[in-house]
Amino acid sequence: MNVQTILHTIDGISTWVGKAVAWLIVILMTVVCVEVFKRYIMNAPTAWIFDLDNMLYGTLFMMCGAYTLAQNAHVRGDFLYSSMRPRTQASLDLVLYLVFFIPGIAALIFAGFNYAADSWRIAEHSTVTANGPPVYQFKSVIPIAGALVMLQGIAEIIRAIVCLKTGEWPSRLHDVAEIDVIEEQLAHSEYVDEESRKIAIERAHEIDETARQRGMGGDLNT
């Protein structure tokens, strides 16, 4: 198994988890809609619904962290970073991952594990509302999410090392793209002929690929 296969495997794990957990937003929306109906139409509010909403959203937020990192979608001030050469980007990434990321996520996993273990030991329930639901299963998400982010972070460190050696960013698994929005808009335009439409779409793809290479790790030469 070569390095690229390892990187894509880790990307695949993060992407699969992110997409699977994303379905929680559907459950959360359903729960909120049902509760609004019960509260304002039937005048029968549910006492523990606030806790449930918090747990669903919190789980979604935490478990999608590795997926976001795999897509290089975490917020960064890249007005300088995007203009750097790949090796400079890799050097900066490697230092930041080793100095801040690894210790921070390791502390999160360690503290989160103890936090969840204590919650399971006392069969902790929420105290926000009367007869609150159990929260130990929710607190278990903390170390699990941390471990997934750590795994993806290791992949990003490997990417940085490879880029330092080769001068090129290794490829990553890509997910969704929004170029189809441009294509759809141009397809319904009465003022753009077919030739101009093709040129515009090709240019949009070129811009998207250039941005992806700079911001998400592409094959830019030094």
N, C-alpha and C positions, 0 to 999 in steps of 0.2 A: 504494500500500500504506500503510494507516494504522498508527498506533502499536500498536493492539491486535492487528492481524494480525502485526506483527513480534514482539510479545511471545509470542503463541500459537505462532508458528513456532519460536522458540527453545525454548519449553517443550516443543513436540512433538519437537524434536531430542533434547533431554535425556531425555525420557521414553522415546523409542524406543531410545536407546543403553542406558539403564538396564534396560529390559525385555529387550533382546537379551543383554546381559552377564549378567543374572540367571540365564540357563541354565547358566552356569558352575558354579552350586551343584549342579546335577544331575550334571555331569561330576565335580566334586570328590567328591560322595557316592559315586558309582560307583567312582572310583579308590580311595577309602578302603576301601570294602567288599571290593573285589577284593584289595587288599593285605592286609587282615586275614585273608582266606581263605588267601592264599598263605603268609603268615607263620606262622599258627598251625595251619593244617590240613595244608598241603603242606610246611611248613618250608623255604620257598624265598622269602625276603624280597627285595624289589627295592631295590638300593642307592640309586637316585636318586629314590625316591618322595617323600622328605621335601622335596626341592627342587621337585618338581612340585606338591605340595600347597601349598607357600608361594607359588609363582607363580600358581596358579589362584585362591587366596584373595586374594592381593595385587591381581591384576588386577580381580577382582570388587569389592573394596573401593574401589579408586581410580576405576574407571570408573563407579561408581554415585554418585559425589560430585555431579555436575551434576544427576542425577535427584533426589537428595535435596534439593538446593537449590531445584529447580523446584517441589517439593512443600512447601517451607518446613519441612522435617522435621529440619534440623540442630538440635542441642540448644541451647537458649537459656534463660536465667533470666527467663521471661516473667511472673513474678508482678507486675512493674511495667509491663512493656511492653504487656501485654494490656489494661491499664486506661487507657492513653494514648489521646488522640484521634488519628485517622489522620494529620493533619499532623505531630503530634509524633513519631509512629512513623516517618514518612517522613524527617523531619529527622535523627533518630537513626540510621536505617539509612543515609542518604546519607553522613553524616560517617564512620561506621564502614567503609562500603565504600570510600570514597575514601582514608581514612587507613591502614587496615589491610589490607583485602581486595585491592585492586588492586596495591599494592606487594608483598604477600606472594605472591599467585598469579603475578605477573609474575616474581618471583625464582624461584619453583618451576619455571615453564616454562623460563626461561633456564638455570638450573642443571641441570634434568632433561634438557634437550636436549644440553648438553655431556657430561653423565653418560652418556647413551645413545650419543652419538657416539664417545666413548672406548671404550665397551664393544664397539661394532660394529668399531671399528678394530683392536682386538686379538683379536677373536673370543672374547670372554670366556666362560669356563665357570665353573660353580659350584665353589668349593673346600670346600664344606661336607661333601660326600661324595666318595669316590673315583670318578673318571671321571664327575664331575658334568656335568649337561646344560648346554647354552648358556643364557646369561641375557641376552644383548643384546636379544633380542626382548621380554623382560619389562621391561627397563629403558626401552625405548621407550614403554611405557605411561605413564610418568611425565609427559613433556611433553604427550602426547595428552590424558590425563586433566586436566591443568592447563589446557589450551586450552579444553576443554569446560566446565570450571568457570568460567573467565574469561568465556566467552560467556554462560553463564547469569547470571553476576554482572552483566554489562552490562545484561541484561534487568531484573535487580532494581534497578539504579540508575535505569533509565528509569522503572520503576514508581514509585520514590520521587519522582522529579521530577514525574511526572504527578499523583501524590497531593498534592504540595505546591501544584500549580496549581489542582486541582479540588476538593481536600478529600475525595476518594474514592479508594480503592485500585482500580486496574484489575483486572479479573478475570484468573484464571490457569487453565490447563488442570488439571482435577482428575483424579485417578486412582481409586484404590479407596476405598471407604467401608465402615464396619463397622456401619452401621445395620441391615443385613440380619440381623446376629446377634441384635439385640433383637427383630426381627420373628419370627425363627425360635423364639426362646425363648417369646415370648408366644403363638405359634401352638400350642404344645404344652402350654400351661398349662390346667389344669382349673378354675382359680379366677378366670379373667378372662373376662368376657363380651365379645361382639364390639364393642359400643360403646366399652367401656373400652379394649379393645385398639387400636382406631383412634385414640382420643385419645392414648394413650401413644406410639404410633408417630409421630403428628403432632408431639407435643411433643418427641420425641427428634430428629426432623428439624430442628425449630426451634432446639434447643440446639446441634446439630451445625453448622447454618448460621451461628449467631451466633459460635461458637468459630472457625469457618473464616474468617469475615470479620475477626475481631480478629487471629488468629494468622497467617493465610495471605494476607491482603490481600483484603478484600471491599469492599462498597459502603456503608460506614458514613459517615454525614454528620457533619460537625463540629458 
